[in-house]
Structures are given as structure tokens and as C-alpha cells.
Amino acid sequence: MQDQVLKVENISAGYGSTVVVNSFSFSLRHGEIVLITGRNGVGKTTLLKSIMGVIPVKSGNLILDNDDITKKNSSERSILGISYVPQGREIFSSLSVEENILLPILVRKEINLKKKIEEIYKIFPILKEKRNSSGNSLSGGQQQQLAIARALVSEPKVILLDEPSEGIQPSIVKFIGETVERISKQLNTAFIIVEQNISFITQLNSDCLVVDKGRILSKISSVDLKDINKTKKLLSLEN
């Protein structure tokens, strides 16, 4: 696929001798958003961690822009263009908002820090308002915006988002969904989003992979996702 940015080929991953993700395959185009959902404990987060390099791949291959990154560590994958926003956000609470955002690129001499931070503030205006506030003073929704901003600042090709709607009020969930779509279109950034929130899932114009026992159980098209009742039945999930 000419426009392909990431290819996941028969990935298996887990912890110790336990296999959590089993022969998982899909591909992602530049600027595409793919949703991944399923019940708790079926391997969704493990999949993201294996793509990021937080845990090693037991078998299979990961191809990023025609480069085999299967054996590369998380730092190398980050440099090559993958960013990860974990569940719980994991921002640095003692640092200011602006320090949190700039931290990933402080050693990147080729990036104009002043220009980049202003680009980020155009996407997330509340962060400009809170730029000198500490990370732990932000609301849950503001912290999630900060976490995405920190992932975006290094100009990644792919951003991995784990449960971005968790603990956030509906209006901010809607804003985050709209922002993700705008980033994907304007910056050509691809997203892999693990999510269980029906409202968030149906908001995005994206296909959804339903996962069970570490495998893809089914794929729901973006068209079918717009029927909320049908989607709830297919996903067997509730808000």
C-alpha cells in the first residue's frame, strides 16, 4: 500500500510466558484513524505497548514507513515517528504545562521550540491559558489535552491513544474527538485509539476493530458505527 504508514503483521506479545496479543494484523495509512475496542483484559493496551516498544514482540513484524522496527526499543521508535499517550495520561505533575509539552523535543535542535509551542497552543487554546500552571492543577480533560499535545509536539507519524475519554466530561470528550480528526486531516497524523466509550467511538468517522482474547473478532465500518443501537449490540458495550 503506497500510503501505508504502519503495518502490524501477525504480532504476538505478552508478559513472561503469557501470550496476551495473538497473531494480530492490520495496517494504517497516513492520516487514518483506527479504533480498537473490546472488553477489559482482552489485550488492547498490550497491543499499544507492543507497537510502542514498551514490551517486546514475541513474534511477527512491525513496519513503519517501510522500516522494520520490530527489534527497535521505544526510544528509537519515538525518534522514527511513534508517540504514545497511555491510559491515565502520566503527565509530570510538578512541571508546568509548557514544560510538559516541550520536554520531548528539548534536545531536538532541528525543531524551533517557540514556533512549535505556538502551533500546539492553536490546537489546544486552554493549554496556552494554563501554560505556567503545574500539571497537577489541571482538570482531567485539560490533562488529556496536555498528554495529546506532548505526544504531538515531536511531529509523529502515528499517535497511540489509550482510553482518551476516561474520566472526562462529555463536552471535552467531544472536543478531543473533533481535535483528533482535525489533526489527522491537517497534519496527516495517523491514530490508533483504544476506546470503550460508545459516544466517542461513534463520533469519529473511522473503522473499528473489535478485539477478544488478543485477536480481532470483527471489523465494524465507519458507516455501521453511526447506528448507535446497532453498534452497542455489535460491541456488547454500554456507556
C-alpha positions in Angstrom: 0.0 0.0 0.0 1.7 3.2 -1.2 0.2 5.4 1.5 0.7 2.9 4.3 2.5 4.3 7.4 2.3 1.3 9.7 1.8 -2.4 9.1 1.3 -4.8 12.0 2.0 -8.4 10.8 0.9 -11.3 12.9 2.1 -9.7 16.2 2.1 -11.8 19.3 3.0 -10.2 22.6 2.5 -10.6 26.3 4.2 -10.9 29.7 6.6 -13.6 30.6 5.3 -16.9 29.1 1.7 -15.5 28.9 0.6 -14.5 25.4 -1.9 -11.7 25.5 -2.0 -10.5 21.9 -2.1 -13.3 19.4 -1.4 -13.1 15.7 -2.7 -9.6 15.4 -2.6 -8.0 11.9 -3.8 -4.7 10.5 -2.4 -1.7 8.5 -2.7 2.0 8.9 -2.5 4.8 6.3 -1.0 8.3 6.8 -3.8 10.4 8.4 -6.0 7.4 9.1 -7.7 6.8 12.4 -8.3 3.2 13.5 -10.4 2.5 16.6 -9.8 -0.6 18.8 -12.4 -1.8 21.3 -13.4 -4.7 23.4 -13.9 -5.7 27.0 -11.3 -5.2 29.7 -8.4 -7.6 29.7 -8.6 -8.7 26.1 -5.2 -7.3 25.0 -5.9 -3.8 23.8 -3.4 -2.0 25.9 -0.8 -4.7 25.5 -1.2 -4.2 21.7 -0.4 -0.5 22.0 2.6 -1.2 24.3 4.0 -3.7 21.8 3.7 -1.2 19.0 5.4 1.4 21.1 8.1 -1.0 22.2 7.2 -0.8 25.9 7.0 -4.6 25.9 8.8 -6.9 23.3 7.1 -8.6 20.5 7.2 -12.4 20.8 6.6 -13.0 17.1 5.5 -11.1 14.0 6.7 -7.8 12.5 6.1 -4.1 12.8 6.8 -2.0 9.7 6.9 1.8 10.0 7.2 3.6 6.6 8.9 0.6 5.1 11.3 0.3 8.0 11.3 -2.8 10.1 11.1 -1.6 13.7 10.3 -4.9 15.4 13.6 -5.1 17.2 13.9 -1.4 18.0 13.3 -0.1 21.5 10.7 2.5 22.5 13.2 5.5 22.3 14.2 4.5 18.8 10.5 4.1 17.7 9.7 7.5 19.2 12.5 9.1 17.1 11.2 7.3 14.0 7.7 8.7 14.5 5.5 6.9 17.1 4.1 8.7 20.1 2.1 7.0 22.9 -0.5 8.5 25.3 -1.0 5.9 27.9 -4.2 5.3 29.9 -4.1 7.7 32.9 -2.1 10.2 30.8 1.1 10.1 33.0 1.9 13.8 32.8 4.6 15.3 35.0 2.6 16.9 37.8 5.5 19.1 39.2 6.3 20.6 35.8 4.4 23.5 34.2 2.1 22.8 31.2 4.6 24.3 28.8 7.5 22.3 30.3 5.4 19.1 29.9 4.8 19.9 26.2 8.4 20.8 25.4 10.1 18.0 27.3 10.1 15.5 24.3 11.8 18.0 22.0 14.3 19.8 24.2 17.2 18.0 22.6 15.8 18.2 19.0 17.9 21.1 17.7 16.2 21.0 14.3 12.8 22.0 15.9 12.0 25.6 16.5 10.7 25.4 20.1 8.9 28.8 20.0 7.2 28.1 16.7 6.2 24.6 17.7 4.7 25.6 21.1 2.6 28.3 19.3 1.3 25.6 16.9 0.3 23.4 19.8 -1.5 26.3 21.5 -3.5 27.0 18.4 -4.8 23.4 18.6 -5.3 23.4 22.4 -6.1 27.1 23.4 -6.8 26.1 27.1 -3.1 25.0 27.4 -1.9 28.5 26.4 -4.1 29.9 29.1 -2.7 27.4 31.6 0.9 27.4 30.2 2.5 28.4 33.6 0.3 26.2 35.8 1.5 22.9 37.2 0.3 19.7 35.5 -1.4 18.6 38.7 -3.6 21.7 38.8 -5.4 20.8 35.6 -8.7 19.1 35.3 -8.9 15.6 33.8 -9.9 16.9 30.4 -7.2 19.5 30.5 -4.6 16.8 31.4 -5.8 14.7 28.5 -5.3 17.6 26.1 -1.8 18.1 27.6 -0.9 14.5 27.1 -2.0 14.6 23.5 -0.1 17.9 23.0 3.0 16.3 24.4 2.6 13.4 22.0 2.0 15.7 19.0 4.9 18.1 19.6 7.6 15.8 18.2 5.7 15.6 14.9 5.0 11.9 14.9 3.6 9.8 12.0 1.5 7.7 14.4 -0.1 8.5 17.8 -1.3 5.7 20.0 -4.1 6.8 22.4 -5.3 4.5 25.2 -8.8 5.3 26.6 -8.7 9.1 25.9 -12.2 9.6 27.2 -11.6 8.0 30.6 -12.7 10.3 33.5 -13.6 13.2 31.2 -16.9 15.1 30.9 -18.9 14.6 27.7 -18.3 18.1 26.2 -14.5 17.7 26.5 -14.7 14.1 25.1 -16.4 15.6 22.0 -13.7 18.3 21.7 -11.0 15.7 21.9 -12.7 13.6 19.2 -13.0 16.7 16.9 -9.4 17.7 17.6 -8.1 14.2 16.8 -9.9 14.3 13.4 -8.6 17.8 12.7 -5.0 16.7 13.5 -5.3 13.6 11.3 -6.6 15.7 8.3 -4.4 18.8 8.7 -1.2 17.2 9.8 -1.6 13.8 8.1 -1.0 12.2 11.5 -2.4 8.6 11.9 -4.0 7.5 15.2 -4.6 4.1 16.8 -7.2 4.7 19.5 -8.2 2.1 22.2 -11.6 3.1 23.5 -14.8 1.7 25.1 -16.9 4.9 25.2 -19.7 4.5 22.7 -20.2 8.2 22.2 -16.5 8.7 21.4 -16.4 5.7 19.1 -19.5 6.7 17.1 -18.3 10.4 16.9 -15.3 9.5 14.7 -15.6 8.7 11.1 -13.4 5.6 11.4 -13.4 1.9 11.2 -13.3 -0.1 14.5 -11.6 -3.4 15.3 -13.4 -5.4 18.0 -10.9 -7.5 20.0 -11.4 -10.6 22.1 -8.7 -12.8 23.6 -6.0 -10.9 21.9 -7.4 -11.4 18.4 -9.5 -9.3 16.0 -13.1 -10.6 16.5 -14.7 -8.4 13.9 -14.3 -5.1 12.0 -17.1 -2.5 12.0 -17.2 0.0 9.2 -17.4 3.8 9.9 -20.9 3.7 8.3 -22.2 1.0 10.6 -20.8 2.7 13.6 -23.2 5.7 13.1 -26.1 3.4 14.1 -25.6 3.7 17.9 -28.0 0.9 18.9 -26.5 -1.4 16.3 -23.0 -0.5 17.5 -23.9 -1.2 21.1 -25.2 -4.7 20.1 -22.1 -5.4 18.0 -19.7 -4.3 20.6 -21.7 -5.6 23.6 -20.6 -2.4 25.4 -22.5 0.2 27.3 -21.6 3.8 28.1 
